[in-house]
Amino acid sequence: MADEFMTLECIDSVLVSTPLCRAVRRLRAVLPVGWQVDVVANGDPAHCGVPVVRALPATD
């Protein structure tokens, strides 16, 4: 399976795959200055804590 070939990293104590890390870096590169992009644990029990990407707009 593809999961066997993914490297896991830890971002803010959440284990994430390298493809997810690359997606976060790409998103940070195209968003305006001040936006925050994080990887967080999904709190929905139906998703078993799978990490998700959260983008927050800049605050003045």
N, C-alpha and C positions, 0 to 999 in steps of 0.2 A: 504494500500500500504506500501511498505518497507520504503518509504520516511518519513512516519509518525513516524517511530521508530529511525530515525537518529538524533543524537545530532550534532548541528552545533557549530563550534568554529570559532574564527576570527584569521587568520594568516596574518600579514601585511595588515590589513584592508580588507581582502577577506574572506567572509564566506565560510567555507569548512565543509564537513561532517566528522564525526569521522573515517569512513572507509578510506577516502582519507588521513587523518592525519596518520593513521596506515601504509598506503602504503608509504608515504613519509619517515616515520621512518625506515621502512624496507629497502628502497632504500638507505638511508643515511648509514645504517649499512653495506651494501655490496659494496658500491663504494669506490675507493681508497681515501686516505687522500687528502684533498684539494678540492674535488668536492663539488659544492654547489647545494643543492636541495631546490627549492622554490615552493610555491603555488602562482600562479598569476591569475588575471582575464583574461579570454580569450578575446582578442580584436576583434575577428571575430563576426560581427553582426549576422551572421547566427547561432551562438551558444549562443546568448543571455547573454554573460558575464559569462558563466559557468566556474568555476575555473579549471585550468589545472596544472599539475606538470611540472616544468622546471628543468632540470639537466644541469649544466654547468661544463665543465672540469676545472681542476685546472690550474691556470696561474702561470707562473714562475716569 
